[in-house]
């Protein structure tokens, strides 16, 4: 089981604002920040739920290749809300909410590119 994931971003303040808005419908919020003086390279922001930061961004600068991170949504309406919040926060469409039958019959996901081009997904696996 994965405890947490993290990746660097080119503009820490912009990315932090994006993720605060985009992840809110999924029940994720900013749990903690670690300043550059502590990390030794750039600030870091940990997002999560129930006091546990498991989704991290760091201000080390742009990456050479984008990453793909998928976050579980409790239902399809939450996937839709994530997509709208992420687009409103400056994300770019990379796959509107919908069934992805090539994964499985109940795979309902939405994909948004963050300001650095990272592919962020919300997914629900239950039928509705």
N, CA, C and O atoms as a GROMACS GRO file, in nm:
protein
  512
    1UNK      N    1   0.084  -0.118   0.000
    1UNK     CA    2   0.000   0.000   0.000
    1UNK      C    3   0.088   0.124   0.000
    1UNK      O    4   0.190   0.128   0.069
    2UNK      N    5   0.051   0.223  -0.076
    2UNK     CA    6   0.126   0.347  -0.084
    2UNK      C    7   0.084   0.438   0.031
    2UNK      O    8  -0.035   0.458   0.056
    3UNK      N    9   0.182   0.492   0.101
    3UNK     CA   10   0.154   0.584   0.212
    3UNK      C   11   0.131   0.726   0.164
    3UNK      O   12   0.039   0.793   0.211
    4UNK      N   13   0.213   0.772   0.070
    4UNK     CA   14   0.195   0.905   0.013
    4UNK      C   15   0.274   0.917  -0.117
    4UNK      O   16   0.365   0.839  -0.145
    5UNK      N   17   0.236   1.018  -0.197
    5UNK     CA   18   0.305   1.047  -0.321
    5UNK      C   19   0.336   1.196  -0.324
    5UNK      O   20   0.270   1.276  -0.257
    6UNK      N   21   0.437   1.232  -0.401
    6UNK     CA   22   0.472   1.372  -0.415
    6UNK      C   23   0.544   1.397  -0.545
    6UNK      O   24   0.606   1.307  -0.601
    7UNK      N   25   0.536   1.519  -0.592
    7UNK     CA   26   0.605   1.559  -0.714
    7UNK      C   27   0.628   1.709  -0.709
    7UNK      O   28   0.560   1.780  -0.635
    8UNK      N   29   0.724   1.755  -0.787
    8UNK     CA   30   0.757   1.897  -0.786
    8UNK      C   31   0.676   1.974  -0.890
    8UNK      O   32   0.627   1.918  -0.988
    9UNK      N   33   0.663   2.103  -0.863
    9UNK     CA   34   0.587   2.193  -0.949
    9UNK      C   35   0.672   2.316  -0.979
    9UNK      O   36   0.762   2.350  -0.903
   10UNK      N   37   0.642   2.382  -1.090
   10UNK     CA   38   0.722   2.498  -1.132
   10UNK      C   39   0.688   2.625  -1.055
   10UNK      O   40   0.776   2.707  -1.030
   11UNK      N   41   0.563   2.641  -1.017
   11UNK     CA   42   0.518   2.761  -0.945
   11UNK      C   43   0.440   2.713  -0.822
   11UNK      O   44   0.322   2.680  -0.831
   12UNK      N   45   0.507   2.711  -0.709
   12UNK     CA   46   0.450   2.653  -0.586
   12UNK      C   47   0.319   2.721  -0.546
   12UNK      O   48   0.221   2.653  -0.518
   13UNK      N   49   0.316   2.853  -0.542
   13UNK     CA   50   0.195   2.924  -0.498
   13UNK      C   51   0.078   2.895  -0.591
   13UNK      O   52  -0.034   2.871  -0.545
   14UNK      N   53   0.103   2.898  -0.721
   14UNK     CA   54  -0.004   2.870  -0.819
   14UNK      C   55  -0.055   2.727  -0.804
   14UNK      O   56  -0.176   2.703  -0.804
   15UNK      N   57   0.037   2.632  -0.791
   15UNK     CA   58  -0.002   2.491  -0.778
   15UNK      C   59  -0.077   2.468  -0.647
   15UNK      O   60  -0.175   2.393  -0.644
   16UNK      N   61  -0.032   2.530  -0.540
   16UNK     CA   62  -0.100   2.512  -0.411
   16UNK      C   63  -0.244   2.562  -0.420
   16UNK      O   64  -0.335   2.495  -0.372
   17UNK      N   65  -0.264   2.678  -0.480
   17UNK     CA   66  -0.400   2.732  -0.497
   17UNK      C   67  -0.484   2.640  -0.585
   17UNK      O   68  -0.601   2.615  -0.555
   18UNK      N   69  -0.425   2.589  -0.694
   18UNK     CA   70  -0.497   2.496  -0.782
   18UNK      C   71  -0.543   2.372  -0.705
   18UNK      O   72  -0.660   2.335  -0.712
   19UNK      N   73  -0.452   2.310  -0.632
   19UNK     CA   74  -0.486   2.186  -0.563
   19UNK      C   75  -0.583   2.209  -0.447
   19UNK      O   76  -0.664   2.122  -0.417
   20UNK      N   77  -0.574   2.323  -0.381
   20UNK     CA   78  -0.672   2.351  -0.275
   20UNK      C   79  -0.813   2.353  -0.334
   20UNK      O   80  -0.905   2.300  -0.272
   21UNK      N   81  -0.830   2.412  -0.451
   21UNK     CA   82  -0.962   2.419  -0.514
   21UNK      C   83  -1.001   2.286  -0.578
   21UNK      O   84  -1.114   2.241  -0.559
   22UNK      N   85  -0.910   2.224  -0.652
   22UNK     CA   86  -0.943   2.103  -0.728
   22UNK      C   87  -0.971   1.983  -0.639
   22UNK      O   88  -1.056   1.901  -0.671
   23UNK      N   89  -0.900   1.971  -0.527
   23UNK     CA   90  -0.916   1.854  -0.441
   23UNK      C   91  -1.026   1.869  -0.337
   23UNK      O   92  -1.065   1.771  -0.274
   24UNK      N   93  -1.077   1.990  -0.317
   24UNK     CA   94  -1.180   2.013  -0.215
   24UNK      C   95  -1.304   1.925  -0.235
   24UNK      O   96  -1.354   1.870  -0.136
   25UNK      N   97  -1.357   1.909  -0.357
   25UNK     CA   98  -1.475   1.822  -0.373
   25UNK      C   99  -1.450   1.676  -0.334
   25UNK      O  100  -1.544   1.603  -0.304
   26UNK      N  101  -1.323   1.635  -0.334
   26UNK     CA  102  -1.288   1.498  -0.297
   26UNK      C  103  -1.268   1.483  -0.147
   26UNK      O  104  -1.234   1.375  -0.099
   27UNK      N  105  -1.289   1.591  -0.072
   27UNK     CA  106  -1.271   1.587   0.072
   27UNK      C  107  -1.127   1.608   0.114
   27UNK      O  108  -1.092   1.586   0.230
   28UNK      N  109  -1.043   1.650   0.020
   28UNK     CA  110  -0.902   1.675   0.048
   28UNK      C  111  -0.880   1.823   0.076
   28UNK      O  112  -0.940   1.910   0.012
   29UNK      N  113  -0.794   1.850   0.172
   29UNK     CA  114  -0.757   1.986   0.204
   29UNK      C  115  -0.609   1.993   0.233
   29UNK      O  116  -0.541   1.891   0.241
   30UNK      N  117  -0.560   2.114   0.250
   30UNK     CA  118  -0.420   2.135   0.286
   30UNK      C  119  -0.404   2.097   0.432
   30UNK      O  120  -0.463   2.161   0.520
   31UNK      N  121  -0.326   1.993   0.460
   31UNK     CA  122  -0.306   1.944   0.596
   31UNK      C  123  -0.184   2.010   0.659
   31UNK      O  124  -0.187   2.051   0.775
   32UNK      N  125  -0.075   2.021   0.582
   32UNK     CA  126   0.044   2.083   0.637
   32UNK      C  127   0.133   2.138   0.527
   32UNK      O  128   0.129   2.094   0.412
   33UNK      N  129   0.214   2.235   0.567
   33UNK     CA  130   0.318   2.288   0.479
   33UNK      C  131   0.451   2.279   0.551
   33UNK      O  132   0.460   2.297   0.673
   34UNK      N  133   0.554   2.250   0.474
   34UNK     CA  134   0.689   2.243   0.528
   34UNK      C  135   0.771   2.348   0.452
   34UNK      O  136   0.781   2.342   0.330
   35UNK      N  137   0.830   2.444   0.524
   35UNK     CA  138   0.905   2.550   0.455
   35UNK      C  139   1.037   2.500   0.396
   35UNK      O  140   1.090   2.396   0.435
   36UNK      N  141   1.088   2.577   0.302
   36UNK     CA  142   1.213   2.542   0.235
   36UNK      C  143   1.328   2.527   0.334
   36UNK      O  144   1.418   2.446   0.312
   37UNK      N  145   1.326   2.603   0.441
   37UNK     CA  146   1.433   2.593   0.541
   37UNK      C  147   1.439   2.455   0.604
   37UNK      O  148   1.545   2.411   0.648
   38UNK      N  149   1.327   2.388   0.609
   38UNK     CA  150   1.322   2.254   0.668
   38UNK      C  151   1.352   2.148   0.562
   38UNK      O  152   1.425   2.053   0.590
   39UNK      N  153   1.296   2.162   0.442
   39UNK     CA  154   1.317   2.061   0.338
   39UNK      C  155   1.457   2.067   0.279
   39UNK      O  156   1.510   1.966   0.233
   40UNK      N  157   1.517   2.185   0.280
   40UNK     CA  158   1.649   2.202   0.223
   40UNK      C  159   1.649   2.231   0.075
   40UNK      O  160   1.756   2.246   0.016
   41UNK      N  161   1.530   2.240   0.011
   41UNK     CA  162   1.526   2.268  -0.132
   41UNK      C  163   1.412   2.359  -0.170
   41UNK      O  164   1.437   2.460  -0.236
   42UNK      N  165   1.292   2.332  -0.136
   42UNK     CA  166   1.177   2.416  -0.170
   42UNK      C  167   1.065   2.384  -0.074
   42UNK      O  168   1.068   2.281  -0.008
   43UNK      N  169   0.964   2.472  -0.066
   43UNK     CA  170   0.852   2.443   0.023
   43UNK      C  171   0.774   2.321  -0.025
   43UNK      O  172   0.782   2.284  -0.142
   44UNK      N  173   0.700   2.261   0.065
   44UNK     CA  174   0.617   2.145   0.030
   44UNK      C  175   0.481   2.161   0.095
   44UNK      O  176   0.469   2.212   0.207
   45UNK      N  177   0.377   2.117   0.025
   45UNK     CA  178   0.240   2.121   0.076
   45UNK      C  179   0.183   1.981   0.072
   45UNK      O  180   0.188   1.914  -0.032
   46UNK      N  181   0.129   1.937   0.184
   46UNK     CA  182   0.068   1.805   0.194
   46UNK      C  183  -0.082   1.815   0.204
   46UNK      O  184  -0.135   1.877   0.296
   47UNK      N  185  -0.152   1.755   0.109
   47UNK     CA  186  -0.297   1.753   0.107
   47UNK      C  187  -0.346   1.614   0.148
   47UNK      O  188  -0.278   1.514   0.127
   48UNK      N  189  -0.464   1.609   0.205
   48UNK     CA  190  -0.520   1.481   0.242
   48UNK      C  191  -0.654   1.497   0.310
   48UNK      O  192  -0.717   1.603   0.303
   49UNK      N  193  -0.695   1.392   0.375
   49UNK     CA  194  -0.822   1.389   0.449
   49UNK      C  195  -0.796   1.331   0.587
   49UNK      O  196  -0.702   1.255   0.607
   50UNK      N  197  -0.880   1.367   0.680
   50UNK     CA  198  -0.873   1.313   0.816
   50UNK      C  199  -0.736   1.334   0.881
   50UNK      O  200  -0.689   1.248   0.956
   51UNK      N  201  -0.674   1.447   0.852
   51UNK     CA  202  -0.547   1.480   0.916
   51UNK      C  203  -0.425   1.412   0.859
   51UNK      O  204  -0.315   1.430   0.913
   52UNK      N  205  -0.438   1.333   0.753
   52UNK     CA  206  -0.326   1.255   0.698
   52UNK      C  207  -0.288   1.310   0.560
   52UNK      O  208  -0.363   1.289   0.464
   53UNK      N  209  -0.174   1.379   0.548
   53UNK     CA  210  -0.132   1.426   0.416
   53UNK      C  211  -0.071   1.311   0.336
   53UNK      O  212   0.030   1.253   0.375
   54UNK      N  213  -0.134   1.280   0.223
   54UNK     CA  214  -0.082   1.171   0.139
   54UNK      C  215  -0.060   1.213  -0.006
   54UNK      O  216  -0.017   1.133  -0.088
   55UNK      N  217  -0.088   1.339  -0.036
   55UNK     CA  218  -0.071   1.394  -0.170
   55UNK      C  219   0.012   1.522  -0.154
   55UNK      O  220  -0.036   1.622  -0.102
   56UNK      N  221   0.137   1.517  -0.200
   56UNK     CA  222   0.231   1.627  -0.176
   56UNK      C  223   0.275   1.693  -0.305
   56UNK      O  224   0.293   1.627  -0.408
   57UNK      N  225   0.294   1.825  -0.298
   57UNK     CA  226   0.360   1.898  -0.405
   57UNK      C  227   0.480   1.970  -0.343
   57UNK      O  228   0.477   2.008  -0.226
   58UNK      N  229   0.584   1.987  -0.423
   58UNK     CA  230   0.703   2.055  -0.375
   58UNK      C  231   0.747   2.163  -0.472
   58UNK      O  232   0.730   2.150  -0.593
   59UNK      N  233   0.804   2.268  -0.417
   59UNK     CA  234   0.846   2.381  -0.498
   59UNK      C  235   0.986   2.372  -0.554
   59UNK      O  236   1.055   2.473  -0.564
   60UNK      N  237   1.029   2.252  -0.590
   60UNK     CA  238   1.165   2.234  -0.642
   60UNK      C  239   1.180   2.279  -0.786
   60UNK      O  240   1.293   2.295  -0.833
   61UNK      N  241   1.071   2.301  -0.857
   61UNK     CA  242   1.078   2.341  -0.997
   61UNK      C  243   1.012   2.238  -1.088
   61UNK      O  244   0.976   2.129  -1.046
   62UNK      N  245   0.999   2.277  -1.213
   62UNK     CA  246   0.931   2.192  -1.311
   62UNK      C  247   1.003   2.060  -1.331
   62UNK      O  248   1.125   2.052  -1.321
   63UNK      N  249   0.926   1.958  -1.360
   63UNK     CA  250   0.979   1.826  -1.390
   63UNK      C  251   0.995   1.812  -1.542
   63UNK      O  252   0.932   1.885  -1.618
   64UNK      N  253   1.077   1.718  -1.584
   64UNK     CA  254   1.096   1.693  -1.727
   64UNK      C  255   0.977   1.623  -1.789
   64UNK      O  256   0.947   1.643  -1.907
   65UNK      N  257   0.908   1.541  -1.712
   65UNK     CA  258   0.792   1.465  -1.761
   65UNK      C  259   0.679   1.480  -1.660
   65UNK      O  260   0.703   1.486  -1.540
   66UNK      N  261   0.556   1.486  -1.709
   66UNK     CA  262   0.442   1.494  -1.616
   66UNK      C  263   0.414   1.360  -1.550
   66UNK      O  264   0.455   1.254  -1.599
   67UNK      N  265   0.344   1.365  -1.437
   67UNK     CA  266   0.303   1.245  -1.366
   67UNK      C  267   0.151   1.229  -1.378
   67UNK      O  268   0.080   1.323  -1.415
   68UNK      N  269   0.103   1.111  -1.345
   68UNK     CA  270  -0.041   1.082  -1.340
   68UNK      C  271  -0.073   1.035  -1.199
   68UNK      O  272  -0.015   0.938  -1.150
   69UNK      N  273  -0.166   1.104  -1.135
   69UNK     CA  274  -0.211   1.070  -1.001
   69UNK      C  275  -0.363   1.055  -1.007
   69UNK      O  276  -0.431   1.143  -1.061
   70UNK      N  277  -0.417   0.947  -0.953
   70UNK     CA  278  -0.562   0.928  -0.947
   70UNK      C  279  -0.605   0.922  -0.801
   70UNK      O  280  -0.542   0.855  -0.718
   71UNK      N  281  -0.712   0.994  -0.770
   71UNK     CA  282  -0.768   1.000  -0.636
   71UNK      C  283  -0.908   0.940  -0.641
   71UNK      O  284  -0.987   0.971  -0.730
   72UNK      N  285  -0.938   0.854  -0.544
   72UNK     CA  286  -1.068   0.789  -0.539
   72UNK      C  287  -1.177   0.887  -0.496
   72UNK      O  288  -1.161   0.964  -0.401
   73UNK      N  289  -1.288   0.883  -0.568
   73UNK     CA  290  -1.405   0.963  -0.534
   73UNK      C  291  -1.513   0.870  -0.481
   73UNK      O  292  -1.524   0.755  -0.524
   74UNK      N  293  -1.594   0.919  -0.387
   74UNK     CA  294  -1.696   0.834  -0.325
   74UNK      C  295  -1.811   0.800  -0.419
   74UNK      O  296  -1.877   0.698  -0.402
   75UNK      N  297  -1.834   0.886  -0.520
   75UNK     CA  298  -1.942   0.860  -0.615
   75UNK      C  299  -1.916   0.940  -0.742
   75UNK      O  300  -1.822   1.019  -0.749
   76UNK      N  301  -2.001   0.919  -0.839
   76UNK     CA  302  -1.981   0.985  -0.969
   76UNK      C  303  -2.004   1.135  -0.961
   76UNK      O  304  -1.939   1.212  -1.032
   77UNK      N  305  -2.096   1.178  -0.876
   77UNK     CA  306  -2.120   1.322  -0.860
   77UNK      C  307  -1.995   1.392  -0.807
   77UNK      O  308  -1.969   1.507  -0.842
   78UNK      N  309  -1.918   1.323  -0.725
   78UNK     CA  310  -1.795   1.380  -0.672
   78UNK      C  311  -1.690   1.390  -0.782
   78UNK      O  312  -1.612   1.486  -0.785
   79UNK      N  313  -1.685   1.293  -0.873
   79UNK     CA  314  -1.596   1.302  -0.988
   79UNK      C  315  -1.632   1.425  -1.070
   79UNK      O  316  -1.544   1.501  -1.111
   80UNK      N  317  -1.761   1.445  -1.095
   80UNK     CA  318  -1.807   1.561  -1.171
   80UNK      C  319  -1.768   1.691  -1.101
   80UNK      O  320  -1.722   1.785  -1.166
   81UNK      N  321  -1.786   1.697  -0.969
   81UNK     CA  322  -1.752   1.817  -0.892
   81UNK      C  323  -1.602   1.846  -0.896
   81UNK      O  324  -1.561   1.961  -0.908
   82UNK      N  325  -1.521   1.740  -0.885
   82UNK     CA  326  -1.376   1.756  -0.898
   82UNK      C  327  -1.342   1.820  -1.032
   82UNK      O  328  -1.266   1.917  -1.038
   83UNK      N  329  -1.397   1.765  -1.138
   83UNK     CA  330  -1.367   1.812  -1.273
   83UNK      C  331  -1.402   1.961  -1.286
   83UNK      O  332  -1.320   2.039  -1.336
   84UNK      N  333  -1.520   2.000  -1.243
   84UNK     CA  334  -1.561   2.141  -1.253
   84UNK      C  335  -1.472   2.231  -1.169
   84UNK      O  336  -1.433   2.339  -1.214
   85UNK      N  337  -1.439   2.188  -1.047
   85UNK     CA  338  -1.354   2.268  -0.959
   85UNK      C  339  -1.214   2.283  -1.019
   85UNK      O  340  -1.156   2.391  -1.015
   86UNK      N  341  -1.161   2.175  -1.074
   86UNK     CA  342  -1.026   2.179  -1.131
   86UNK      C  343  -1.022   2.268  -1.255
   86UNK      O  344  -0.927   2.344  -1.272
   87UNK      N  345  -1.121   2.260  -1.340
   87UNK     CA  346  -1.127   2.344  -1.459
   87UNK      C  347  -1.141   2.491  -1.417
   87UNK      O  348  -1.074   2.578  -1.472
   88UNK      N  349  -1.227   2.517  -1.320
   88UNK     CA  350  -1.246   2.654  -1.271
   88UNK      C  351  -1.120   2.710  -1.207
   88UNK      O  352  -1.098   2.832  -1.208
   89UNK      N  353  -1.036   2.622  -1.152
   89UNK     CA  354  -0.912   2.666  -1.087
   89UNK      C  355  -0.796   2.679  -1.185
   89UNK      O  356  -0.683   2.705  -1.144
   90UNK      N  357  -0.822   2.662  -1.313
   90UNK     CA  358  -0.717   2.681  -1.413
   90UNK      C  359  -0.666   2.554  -1.477
   90UNK      O  360  -0.573   2.558  -1.558
   91UNK      N  361  -0.724   2.439  -1.441
   91UNK     CA  362  -0.683   2.314  -1.504
   91UNK      C  363  -0.733   2.306  -1.647
   91UNK      O  364  -0.824   2.379  -1.688
   92UNK      N  365  -0.672   2.216  -1.724
   92UNK     CA  366  -0.712   2.196  -1.863
   92UNK      C  367  -0.772   2.056  -1.878
   92UNK      O  368  -0.724   1.959  -1.820
   93UNK      N  369  -0.878   2.049  -1.956
   93UNK     CA  370  -0.945   1.922  -1.980
   93UNK      C  371  -0.849   1.820  -2.040
   93UNK      O  372  -0.775   1.850  -2.133
   94UNK      N  373  -0.852   1.699  -1.983
   94UNK     CA  374  -0.776   1.587  -2.040
   94UNK      C  375  -0.864   1.462  -2.045
   94UNK      O  376  -0.814   1.351  -2.057
   95UNK      N  377  -0.995   1.483  -2.035
   95UNK     CA  378  -1.091   1.374  -2.038
   95UNK      C  379  -1.208   1.405  -1.945
   95UNK      O  380  -1.198   1.388  -1.823
   96UNK      N  381  -1.317   1.451  -2.003
   96UNK     CA  382  -1.435   1.488  -1.923
   96UNK      C  383  -1.489   1.368  -1.846
   96UNK      O  384  -1.459   1.253  -1.881
   97UNK      N  385  -1.567   1.392  -1.741
   97UNK     CA  386  -1.622   1.282  -1.663
   97UNK      C  387  -1.701   1.184  -1.751
   97UNK      O  388  -1.779   1.224  -1.837
   98UNK      N  389  -1.678   1.057  -1.727
   98UNK     CA  390  -1.750   0.956  -1.802
   98UNK      C  391  -1.700   0.815  -1.773
   98UNK      O  392  -1.598   0.796  -1.707
   99UNK      N  393  -1.774   0.719  -1.825
   99UNK     CA  394  -1.738   0.578  -1.813
   99UNK      C  395  -1.618   0.549  -1.903
   99UNK      O  396  -1.612   0.595  -2.017
  100UNK      N  397  -1.524   0.474  -1.851
  100UNK     CA  398  -1.408   0.429  -1.928
  100UNK      C  399  -1.413   0.276  -1.933
  100UNK      O  400  -1.343   0.209  -1.857
  101UNK      N  401  -1.496   0.220  -2.023
  101UNK     CA  402  -1.518   0.075  -2.024
  101UNK      C  403  -1.394  -0.007  -2.057
  101UNK      O  404  -1.390  -0.126  -2.028
  102UNK      N  405  -1.293   0.056  -2.117
  102UNK     CA  406  -1.170  -0.019  -2.147
  102UNK      C  407  -1.095  -0.054  -2.019
  102UNK      O  408  -1.009  -0.143  -2.022
  103UNK      N  409  -1.124   0.013  -1.907
  103UNK     CA  410  -1.066  -0.025  -1.778
  103UNK      C  411  -1.156  -0.128  -1.708
  103UNK      O  412  -1.108  -0.236  -1.672
  104UNK      N  413  -1.283  -0.096  -1.690
  104UNK     CA  414  -1.386  -0.191  -1.647
  104UNK      C  415  -1.522  -0.122  -1.658
  104UNK      O  416  -1.529  -0.001  -1.675
  105UNK      N  417  -1.629  -0.198  -1.650
  105UNK     CA  418  -1.762  -0.147  -1.682
  105UNK      C  419  -1.811  -0.033  -1.591
  105UNK      O  420  -1.896   0.046  -1.631
  106UNK      N  421  -1.758  -0.024  -1.469
  106UNK     CA  422  -1.802   0.081  -1.377
  106UNK      C  423  -1.698   0.190  -1.353
  106UNK      O  424  -1.714   0.272  -1.263
  107UNK      N  425  -1.593   0.192  -1.433
  107UNK     CA  426  -1.486   0.291  -1.415
  107UNK      C  427  -1.535   0.426  -1.464
  107UNK      O  428  -1.550   0.448  -1.584
  108UNK      N  429  -1.560   0.517  -1.370
  108UNK     CA  430  -1.608   0.651  -1.401
  108UNK      C  431  -1.501   0.749  -1.358
  108UNK      O  432  -1.474   0.764  -1.239
  109UNK      N  433  -1.440   0.816  -1.454
  109UNK     CA  434  -1.329   0.904  -1.421
  109UNK      C  435  -1.333   1.035  -1.496
  109UNK      O  436  -1.403   1.050  -1.595
  110UNK      N  437  -1.254   1.129  -1.445
  110UNK     CA  438  -1.233   1.259  -1.510
  110UNK      C  439  -1.086   1.293  -1.496
  110UNK      O  440  -1.025   1.268  -1.392
  111UNK      N  441  -1.030   1.351  -1.602
  111UNK     CA  442  -0.887   1.382  -1.608
  111UNK      C  443  -0.868   1.530  -1.636
  111UNK      O  444  -0.930   1.587  -1.726
  112UNK      N  445  -0.780   1.592  -1.557
  112UNK     CA  446  -0.750   1.733  -1.574
  112UNK      C  447  -0.598   1.751  -1.567
  112UNK      O  448  -0.531   1.690  -1.484
  113UNK      N  449  -0.546   1.835  -1.654
  113UNK     CA  450  -0.404   1.869  -1.648
  113UNK      C  451  -0.388   1.990  -1.556
  113UNK      O  452  -0.454   2.092  -1.574
  114UNK      N  453  -0.299   1.977  -1.458
  114UNK     CA  454  -0.272   2.088  -1.367
  114UNK      C  455  -0.188   2.193  -1.439
  114UNK      O  456  -0.154   2.173  -1.556
  115UNK      N  457  -0.154   2.305  -1.374
  115UNK     CA  458  -0.078   2.409  -1.443
  115UNK      C  459   0.057   2.365  -1.501
  115UNK      O  460   0.109   2.429  -1.592
  116UNK      N  461   0.115   2.255  -1.449
  116UNK     CA  462   0.241   2.203  -1.502
  116UNK      C  463   0.221   2.089  -1.602
  116UNK      O  464   0.319   2.036  -1.654
  117UNK      N  465   0.096   2.052  -1.629
  117UNK     CA  466   0.070   1.944  -1.723
  117UNK      C  467   0.060   1.807  -1.659
  117UNK      O  468   0.049   1.707  -1.730
  118UNK      N  469   0.064   1.800  -1.525
  118UNK     CA  470   0.045   1.671  -1.457
  118UNK      C  471  -0.101   1.628  -1.474
  118UNK      O  472  -0.192   1.709  -1.462
  119UNK      N  473  -0.122   1.500  -1.502
  119UNK     CA  474  -0.254   1.446  -1.528
  119UNK      C  475  -0.316   1.401  -1.396
  119UNK      O  476  -0.277   1.299  -1.340
  120UNK      N  477  -0.412   1.477  -1.348
  120UNK     CA  478  -0.477   1.449  -1.220
  120UNK      C  479  -0.616   1.394  -1.249
  120UNK      O  480  -0.693   1.452  -1.327
  121UNK      N  481  -0.647   1.282  -1.187
  121UNK     CA  482  -0.772   1.211  -1.214
  121UNK      C  483  -0.850   1.190  -1.085
  121UNK      O  484  -0.793   1.168  -0.979
  122UNK      N  485  -0.982   1.198  -1.098
  122UNK     CA  486  -1.071   1.150  -0.992
  122UNK      C  487  -1.146   1.033  -1.052
  122UNK      O  488  -1.192   1.038  -1.166
  123UNK      N  489  -1.159   0.925  -0.972
  123UNK     CA  490  -1.222   0.804  -1.025
  123UNK      C  491  -1.313   0.740  -0.921
  123UNK      O  492  -1.283   0.738  -0.802
  124UNK      N  493  -1.426   0.688  -0.970
  124UNK     CA  494  -1.520   0.612  -0.889
  124UNK      C  495  -1.536   0.476  -0.957
  124UNK      O  496  -1.554   0.468  -1.078
  125UNK      N  497  -1.528   0.369  -0.879
  125UNK     CA  498  -1.534   0.234  -0.935
  125UNK      C  499  -1.669   0.164  -0.912
  125UNK      O  500  -1.686   0.049  -0.952
  126UNK      N  501  -1.763   0.231  -0.849
  126UNK     CA  502  -1.890   0.167  -0.816
  126UNK      C  503  -1.998   0.204  -0.918
  126UNK      O  504  -1.996   0.313  -0.974
  127UNK      N  505  -2.091   0.112  -0.941
  127UNK     CA  506  -2.201   0.142  -1.034
  127UNK      C  507  -2.299   0.241  -0.971
  127UNK      O  508  -2.316   0.244  -0.849
  128UNK      N  509  -2.362   0.320  -1.057
  128UNK     CA  510  -2.466   0.412  -1.009
  128UNK      C  511  -2.584   0.409  -1.102
  128UNK      O  512  -2.682   0.479  -1.080
   0.00000   0.00000   0.00000
